[in-house]
Amino acid sequence: MSGKLSLIDTHTHMDHHKFDSDREEAIARAREAGVELMINIGFDRETIPTTMELVERYDFFYAAVGWHPVESIHMQQGDLEWIESLMAHPKVVAIGEIGLDYHWDTSPKEVQHRVFREQIRLARKVGKPIVIHNRDAHEDVVRILKEENAAEVGGVMHCFSGSWETAKACLDMNFYISFGGPVTFTNARVPKEVLAKVPDDRLLIETDSPYLAPHPYRGKRNESAFVVRVAEEIAAIKGKTLEEIGYLTSVNAKNCFRLERK
């Protein structure tokens, strides 16, 4: 292992309109900060094409595409087939972000459940990992993952905010646990406790930019360069160096998304 810092931001939205005025600069800052690769997430009719534009333009961008639970009410006939067709692209490495969101009252639960299940089944069909969005829906997310045999493909619990019991259930189903900006917040007692227990070989880092900026940027626009702050917090909690966390989380990301075979 070299001493050079290398990081992978496993969940970013660099196609977001908040980067329209300085996207090139934000990407350059991430690269300068040591971000080796970025997984951009396309999650609806607008962001899937813009995500694909990024991965075509930059060799260090990969994509996850799927249908977000908040947007599930807008999923139309043919959209699942569209997602399936994109799975053949060599830089599309996962289906996501998919899951359940009980915070925003935009899509009925039964619609969210159906769209979630359909995409897990698609992931099993095409052999791709899944990226899970879970907001205020821990029990149902775990139950549906179990019922749909999601362990067959595994994936990522994106920006994990649940209990250790929920994390353990997901680890048992072949999932990685990913932490973002919120783990750096001073009042994030439970996430820090869960992080301390997650095995080193199941740990991922992310930004979810432009959302959830880490301390001391909380409340501002997040960007992929700030994944360094997440890695620093994890290093402090795990008792490791920043370079060690960068190395192990990068190895984990490459294993999860099968990037070592690209």
DAGIBEL-V199105 format. One record per pair of residues at least 24 apart in sequence whose ideal C-beta (glycine too) atoms are under 10 Angstrom apart, sorted by the first residue. I is the first residue (numbers start at 0). J is the second residue. Records with the same first field share a line. If there is no record, write none. Layout:
I=J, J
This chain:
0=242, 243, 245, 246, 247, 250
1=242, 246
2=240, 242, 246
3=33, 35, 242, 245, 246
4=32, 33, 34, 35, 227, 230, 240, 241, 242, 244, 245, 246, 249
5=33, 34, 35, 36, 242, 245, 246, 248, 249, 250
6=32, 33, 34, 35, 36, 37, 204, 223, 224, 226, 227, 229, 230, 241, 242, 244, 245, 246, 248, 249, 252
7=33, 34, 35, 36, 37, 38, 59, 61, 203, 204, 205, 223, 226, 245, 248, 249, 250, 251, 252, 253, 255, 256, 258
8=32, 34, 35, 36, 37, 38, 39, 179, 203, 204, 205, 206, 207, 208, 222, 223, 224, 225, 226, 227, 229, 248, 252
9=36, 37, 38, 40, 61, 63, 92, 93, 130, 155, 157, 175, 177, 179, 203, 204, 205, 206, 207, 226, 248, 249, 251, 252, 255, 256
10=37, 38, 39, 40, 63, 93, 95, 96, 130, 132, 155, 157, 158, 177, 179, 203, 204, 205, 206, 207, 208, 210, 211, 223, 226
11=37, 38, 39, 40, 53, 60, 179, 205, 206, 207, 208, 209, 210, 221, 222, 223, 226
12=39, 40, 41, 42, 46, 49, 50, 53, 96, 206, 207, 208, 209, 210, 221, 223
13=37, 39, 40, 49, 50, 53, 57, 60, 206, 208, 209, 222, 223
14=39, 40, 41, 45, 46, 47, 48, 49, 50, 51, 52, 53, 54, 60, 62
15=39, 40, 46, 49, 208, 209, 210, 220, 221, 222
16=45, 49, 209
17=208, 209, 210, 220, 221, 222
18=208, 209, 220, 222, 223
21=220, 222
22=53, 222
24=222
25=208, 209, 220, 222, 223, 224
26=53, 56, 57, 59, 60, 222, 223, 224
27=224
28=222, 223, 224, 225
29=59, 206, 208, 222, 223, 224, 225, 226, 227
30=57, 59, 223, 224
31=224
32=222, 223, 224, 225, 226, 227, 228, 230
33=224, 226, 227, 230, 241, 242, 245, 249
34=59, 206, 222, 223, 224, 225, 226, 227, 245, 249
35=59, 245, 249, 252, 253, 258
36=60, 61, 92, 249, 252, 253, 256, 258, 261
37=61, 62, 205, 206, 208, 223, 226
38=62, 63, 90, 92, 93, 95, 130, 155, 203, 205, 252, 255, 256, 258
39=63, 64, 90, 208, 223
40=64, 65, 67, 93, 95, 96, 130, 132, 157, 205, 207
41=65, 66, 67, 82, 85, 91, 95, 96
42=66, 67, 68, 69, 70, 95, 96, 97, 130, 132
43=67, 69, 70, 71, 73, 74, 78
44=70, 73, 74, 75, 78, 81
45=70
46=70
47=78, 81, 82, 85, 91
50=85, 90, 91
51=85, 88, 90, 91
53=90
54=88, 89, 90, 91, 92
55=88, 90
57=90
58=90
60=90
61=88, 89, 90, 91, 92, 93, 252, 256, 258, 261
62=88, 90, 91, 92, 93, 95
63=91, 92, 93, 94, 95, 96, 97, 127, 128, 129, 130, 154, 155, 157, 256
64=88, 91, 92, 93, 94, 95, 96, 97, 127, 130
65=93, 94, 95, 96, 97, 98, 114, 115, 118, 121, 122, 127, 129, 130, 131, 132
66=94, 95, 96, 97, 111, 114, 115, 117, 118
67=95, 96, 97, 98, 100, 105, 106, 111, 114, 132
68=96, 97, 98, 99, 100, 101, 103, 105, 106, 108, 110, 111, 112, 114, 115, 118, 131, 132, 133, 134, 136, 140
69=96, 98, 99, 100, 102, 103, 104, 105, 106, 111, 132, 134
70=100, 105, 106, 111, 114
71=97, 98, 99, 100, 105, 106, 107, 108, 109, 110, 111, 112, 113, 114, 115, 117, 118
72=105, 106, 107, 110, 111, 114
73=105, 106, 110, 114
74=106, 110, 113, 114, 117, 118
78=114, 117
79=114, 117, 118, 120, 121
80=121
82=117, 118, 121, 122, 125
83=118, 121, 122, 124, 125, 127
85=125
86=121, 122, 124, 125, 126, 127
87=125
89=261
90=258, 261
91=125, 127
92=127, 128, 130, 252, 255, 256, 257, 258, 261
93=122, 127, 128, 129, 130, 152, 154, 155, 255, 256, 257
94=118, 119, 121, 122, 123, 125, 127, 128, 129, 130, 152, 154
95=122, 127, 128, 129, 130, 131, 132, 154, 155, 157
96=129, 130, 131, 132, 133, 154, 155, 157, 158, 207
97=121, 122, 129, 130, 131, 132, 133, 154, 157
98=129, 130, 131, 132, 133, 134, 136, 139, 140, 143, 144, 156, 157
99=131, 132, 133, 134, 135, 136, 137, 138, 139, 140, 143
100=132, 133, 134, 135, 136, 140
101=133, 134, 135, 136, 137, 139, 140
102=134, 135, 136
103=134, 135
108=136, 139
111=136, 139, 143
112=136, 139, 142, 143
115=139, 140, 143, 144, 147, 149
116=143, 144, 146, 147, 149
117=147
118=147
119=143, 144, 146, 147, 148, 149, 151, 152, 154
120=147, 148, 149
121=152
122=147, 149, 151, 152, 153, 154
123=147, 148, 149, 150, 151, 152
124=152
125=152
126=151, 152, 257
127=152, 153, 154, 256, 257
128=152, 153, 154, 155, 173, 174, 175, 254, 255, 256, 257
129=153, 154, 155, 156, 157, 174
130=154, 155, 156, 157, 174, 175, 177, 205, 255, 256
131=155, 156, 157, 158, 159, 169, 174, 177
132=156, 157, 158, 207
133=157, 158, 159, 160, 161, 165, 169
134=158, 160
135=160, 161
136=161
137=161, 162, 164, 165, 166, 168, 169
138=165, 168
140=165, 168, 169
141=165, 168, 169, 171, 172
142=168
144=168, 169, 172, 173, 174
145=171, 172
148=172
149=173, 174
150=174
153=201, 254, 255
154=255, 256
155=203, 205, 251, 252, 255, 256
156=197, 201, 203
157=203, 205, 207
158=182, 190, 205, 206, 207, 210, 211
159=190, 193, 194, 197, 203, 205
160=187, 189, 190, 193
161=189, 190, 193
162=189, 192, 193
163=189, 192, 193, 194, 195, 196, 197
164=193
165=193
166=190, 193, 194, 196, 197, 201
167=193, 196, 197
169=197, 201
170=196, 197, 198, 201
173=201, 255
174=201, 203, 255
175=200, 201, 202, 203, 248, 251, 252, 254, 255, 256
176=201, 202, 203, 251
177=201, 202, 203, 204, 205, 207, 229, 248, 251, 252, 255
178=202, 203, 204, 205, 213, 229, 230, 232, 233, 236, 248
179=203, 204, 205, 206, 207, 208, 210, 211, 212, 213, 221, 225, 226, 228, 229
180=205, 206, 207, 208, 210, 211, 212, 213, 214, 216, 217, 221, 225, 226, 228, 229, 232
181=207, 211, 212, 213, 214, 217, 229
182=211, 213, 214, 228, 229, 232, 233, 236
183=211, 212, 213, 214, 215, 216, 217, 225, 228, 229, 231, 232, 233, 235
184=211, 213, 214, 217, 232
185=214, 217
187=214, 232
190=232, 236
191=232, 233, 235, 236
192=236
194=232, 233, 236, 237
195=233, 236, 237, 238
197=233, 236, 237
198=251
199=237, 239, 243, 244, 247, 248, 250, 251
200=247, 248, 250, 251, 254
201=251, 254, 255
202=233, 237, 244, 247, 248, 251, 252
203=229, 233, 247, 248, 249, 251, 252, 255, 256
204=228, 229, 230, 232, 233, 244, 245, 247, 248, 249, 251, 252
205=229, 248, 252
